[in-house]
Amino acid sequence: MNADDLAFDQRHIWHPYTSMTTPLPVYPVARAEGCELTLTSGERLVDGMSSWWAAIHGYGHPQIGAAMKAQIDTLPHVMFGGLTHAPAVDLCRKLVAMTPAPLECVFLADSGSVAVEVAMKMALQYWQARGESRRRFLTFRHGYHGDTFGAMSVCDPDNAMHALWQGYLPENLFAPAPRSRFDGEWDERDMAGFARLMAACRREIAAVILEPIVQGAGGMRFYHPEWLRRIRKMCDREGILLIADEIATGFGRTGRLFACEHAGIAPDILCLGKALTGGTMTLSATLTSRRVAETISNGEAGCFMHGPTFMGNPLACAAASASLSLLESGEWRRQVAAIEAQLRAELAPAGEAGRVAEVRVLGAIGVVETTHPVNMAALQRFFVAQGVWLRPFGRLIYLMPPYIISPAQLRRLTRAVNDAVRNDAFFTV
Ligand SMILES: *Cc1c(COP(=O)(O)O)cnc(C)c1O
């Protein structure tokens, strides 16, 4: 990558949520190994993002790499209509075994957003097949479920700028975001708004959709497990489906294999993505119960109406299967617990800084919420100079490192965060 390549990038290539008139700087990366990214300049950065929750085993894991290399030589891709292959069967067998009991029918798709679309379509087809017109989804404010239209329609209406898409987005129901904190007291009043919406619209609601325990991109908030138990009960009483979007929380990130386990509940439909392939390939899965799957299949359409071109891509399935095998050793439990303890100890001092509203930690997730929005470009430059890769946004500086991170590497990340929050230059006041 030379200066010319960088100039081309800035002029012609969109990055996530960027502008073509005022592009933000991008850093050219040459390789990634373990917990380190190496820039083309030779600078090495400790990765605190796991490439957005995905690279849980770090980069270049030899077992995942070997599985992918073997797969590339035999069958990197083939259509999934009318054909099947061992990588898909191996993967789905593992997914069915590791998720809660009622979930046993798997739909493989390409990205998290599509897994959410698939979940929403499943819920709509389920009610269609039962001869009831239920077209609405109930969710929380401050949620994030992806960038496609169905997914956007259940994202926080302000963050996702619903006003921009008025008349085009389906209008769903938004309850106030949970206020009872994960490790705080359960406040009965917290349920009032949600319960009111549920009661008022009970015959219209196809499903409740939520991110269990951790609201991710919509604010990095951790809420009380009692919420999930209550919602599970309410859904059961009304026959409403419960969709758990564990695209961010799945595969150990919160200290449990799936965040629903904090409450001991199982959803009717489960969305998985991000860490599914250990951060190597794009792949997602939507699982549902036999009851829901059979109801859909006996409906008017006679099938589930979805089938992406690259469905069940063998290369991605082989990577995912290898990643899940690594989780089977159970080593991640000790790793995530150690990261949690270290984040708690080392981020605590940041809570004293004047510009910090709150520090919170759950599993291998550390969040420093600031009182003012950060100047992302300036802060990013500072972090790179400190030898770390973090990508703050809005009023959030957050860490979700690969589970294999060493204590020394993690210390480097937490030190950079502690230094950053004490410098007023990084905040837009
Ligand atoms: C990232 C994310 C999605 C969307 O996944 P993509 O792969 O980016 O489409 C959906 N739900 C949650 C909870 C996520 O964190």
The ligand as a Gaussian input file, in Angstrom:
#p B3LYP/6-31G(d) Opt

LIG

0 1
 C      -23.468000      -6.936000      14.481000
 C      -24.829000      -7.288000      14.884000
 C      -25.821000      -7.579000      13.930000
 C      -25.574000      -7.472000      12.447000
 O      -24.600000      -8.345000      11.986000
 P      -23.870000      -8.058000      10.571000
 O      -23.017000      -9.254000      10.372000
 O      -23.098000      -6.786000      10.768000
 O      -24.922000      -7.911000       9.549000
 C      -27.069000      -7.951000      14.393000
 N      -27.336000      -8.023000      15.710000
 C      -26.402000      -7.757000      16.647000
 C      -26.761000      -7.891000      18.093000
 C      -25.131000      -7.371000      16.270000
 O      -24.219000      -7.072000      17.206000

